[in-house]
Amino acid sequence: MNNESTSNTPQNFRTRLSSGERLLGTMVTLPTASTAEILADAGFDWLFIDGEHGPLDTSDILGILQAVSHRIACIVRVPACDEVAIKKVLDLGAAGIIVPQVNSAEQAADVVRYARYAPEGSRGVGLARAHGYGFRFAEYVASANAEISVIVQAEHRTAVDNIESIVKVPGVDAVLLGPYDLSASYGKMGQISDAEVLAGIDRVTKSCQAVKMPLGYFGISFDAVKPWMDQGYSLVVAGVDVLFLGNGARRMMKDLQAVTP
C-alpha cells in the first residue's frame, strides 16, 4: 500500500492490480455507509463489498458507494455469475466485481462479457450513478472497459480442475481464492490446512503464477493471510467489519472485567 502515491485512486485500481502491486483490503458486510467510511479512513487500498452473503441489498451498496467510492476502490462481490447482478453493481459505480464459484473457462468468459461494453463484451447500456445519471455518459463508457476490474473466485474443486483454462480467459484480471468454500467442496469444511485442500491451492497458485495472473486470498486475520502474502499473493482481503467490531468490544470488556472492584 502506498497512500502517498498519486496513482492510489479508485480509477487506477485495475492498473495497480495488473502491475502486481500489493493491494490491501478488508471486507464490508454491514449495511451502513458509516462502516465503510471508518474502514476507508483506516488506510486500506480497497474495500471488498460483500453482496453475496449477509444483508447488503442494492440500496445498501449504493449508499456505501456514494459515501466512499470517490476515495477508495470498492469492489463488489455479486451473488453469482449473473448478467443482471453484474451490470447493476457496475452501473451503481463499483470499481470492479468479484464473482463467486467460477468453475470453468466458459463461466469466466461469461463474467468478462457481462462486465464489458461492446465490442469487448455485451454489458447493457443504461443511465445510472456510474454515468453521472447521464451527464457523464460518454466519458464513462469510453473508460469503463479499461478501468473495471474483473475478479473471479476459485473456491471449488471443479475450479481447481479447470484452473489452467480459467486463467487464460482474456479479461480476467485476478483470481481470488476462497479457502473455506474450497475446503467444503473437498468434504473438509474449514480444514484449510488439510493436505488435499492445500494441494488444490498449490495448483491454483502455480497455474496463476505461470501466466502472471494476480492472486488474491481472504483470511479473517493477519496470521491467516501472511503466509500467502509471502508466496506472492498481491490481492489481500484481511478481516471482516463484524469481527473488527466484535473482537474490539470483547477485548474492551475483558479489560474492564479484569479491574478489581
Residue pairs with C-beta under 8 A, 6 or more apart in sequence:
1 8
1 22
1 23
1 24
1 43
1 44
1 45
2 8
2 21
3 43
7 15
7 16
8 16
8 45
10 69
10 70
10 71
10 72
10 73
10 74
10 95
11 95
11 143
11 147
12 147
13 23
13 45
13 46
13 73
13 75
13 95
13 96
13 147
13 149
14 95
14 96
14 146
14 147
14 148
14 149
14 173
16 23
16 45
17 23
17 149
17 173
17 174
17 214
17 234
17 235
18 173
18 214
20 212
20 214
20 234
21 234
22 229
22 234
22 236
23 45
23 46
23 234
23 235
23 236
24 44
24 45
24 46
24 236
24 238
25 44
25 45
25 46
25 47
25 48
25 75
25 235
25 236
25 237
25 238
26 39
26 42
26 44
26 47
26 48
26 237
26 238
26 239
26 240
26 241
26 244
27 47
27 48
27 50
27 218
27 237
27 239
27 240
27 241
28 35
28 36
28 39
28 47
28 48
28 49
28 50
28 56
28 64
28 241
29 50
29 53
29 54
29 55
29 56
29 240
29 241
29 242
30 54
30 55
30 241
30 242
31 54
31 55
31 56
31 57
31 60
31 63
32 60
32 63
33 63
33 64
33 66
33 67
33 68
34 67
35 241
36 47
36 49
36 64
36 67
36 68
36 74
37 67
37 68
39 47
39 241
40 47
40 68
40 71
40 72
44 72
45 72
45 73
46 72
46 73
46 74
46 75
46 95
47 64
47 68
47 72
47 73
47 74
47 75
48 75
48 77
48 98
48 218
48 237
49 56
49 61
49 64
49 65
49 74
49 75
49 76
49 77
49 94
50 56
50 77
51 61
51 76
51 77
51 78
51 79
51 85
51 89
52 77
52 78
52 79
52 80
52 100
56 64
58 88
58 92
61 76
61 89
61 92
61 94
62 92
62 129
64 74
65 74
65 92
65 93
65 94
65 129
66 129
68 74
69 93
69 94
69 95
73 95
73 96
73 149
74 93
74 94
74 95
75 94
75 95
75 96
75 97
75 98
75 149
75 151
76 89
76 92
76 94
76 96
76 97
76 98
77 97
77 98
77 99
77 100
77 153
78 85
78 86
78 89
78 97
78 98
78 99
78 100
79 85
79 100
80 99
80 100
80 101
81 99
81 101
81 102
81 107
81 110
81 111
81 114
82 114
83 110
83 114
83 124
86 97
86 99
86 111
86 114
86 115
86 123
87 114
87 115
87 123
87 124
87 126
89 97
90 97
90 115
90 123
90 130
90 144
90 148
91 126
91 128
91 129
91 130
91 131
92 128
92 129
92 130
93 128
93 129
93 130
94 130
95 147
95 148
95 149
96 148
96 149
96 150
96 151
96 173
97 111
97 115
97 148
97 149
97 150
97 151
98 151
98 152
98 153
98 176
99 111
99 150
99 151
99 152
99 153
100 153
100 155
100 178
100 181
101 153
101 155
101 156
101 159
101 181
102 108
102 111
102 152
102 153
102 154
102 159
102 166
103 156
103 158
103 159
103 162
104 158
104 159
104 162
104 165
104 166
105 162
105 165
105 166
105 168
105 169
107 152
108 152
108 166
108 169
108 172
109 169
109 171
111 150
111 152
111 172
112 120
112 121
112 150
112 169
112 170
112 171
112 172
113 121
113 122
113 123
114 121
114 122
114 123
115 121
115 123
115 148
115 150
115 171
116 122
116 123
116 144
116 145
116 148
116 150
116 171
117 123
117 125
117 141
117 144
117 145
120 145
120 171
121 145
121 171
123 144
125 141
127 133
127 134
127 137
130 140
130 144
131 137
131 140
131 141
132 139
132 140
149 173
149 174
150 171
150 172
150 173
151 172
151 173
151 174
151 175
151 176
151 216
151 235
152 166
152 172
152 174
152 175
152 176
153 159
153 175
153 176
153 177
153 178
154 160
154 163
154 166
154 175
154 176
154 177
154 178
154 182
154 204
155 177
155 178
155 179
155 180
155 181
155 182
155 185
156 181
156 182
156 185
157 182
157 185
157 186
157 200
158 185
159 166
159 182
159 204
160 182
160 200
160 203
160 204
163 175
163 203
163 204
163 207
163 208
164 207
166 172
166 175
167 175
167 207
167 208
167 210
167 211
167 213
168 211
172 213
173 214
174 213
174 214
174 215
174 216
174 235
175 204
175 208
175 213
175 214
175 215
175 216
176 215
176 216
176 217
176 218
176 235
176 237
177 201
177 204
177 215
177 216
177 217
177 218
177 228
178 218
179 192
179 197
179 201
179 217
179 218
179 219
180 189
180 190
180 192
182 192
182 197
182 200
182 201
183 189
183 190
183 191
183 192
183 194
183 197
184 190
186 194
186 196
186 197
186 200
188 194
188 196
188 197
191 197
192 198
204 215
205 215
205 231
205 233
207 213
208 214
208 215
209 215
209 232
214 234
214 235
215 228
215 232
215 233
215 234
215 235
216 233
216 234
216 235
216 236
216 237
217 225
217 228
217 229
217 233
217 235
217 236
217 237
218 225
218 237
218 238
219 225
219 228
219 237
219 238
220 238
220 239
220 240
220 243
221 238
221 239
222 238
224 238
225 233
225 236
225 237
225 238
228 236
229 236
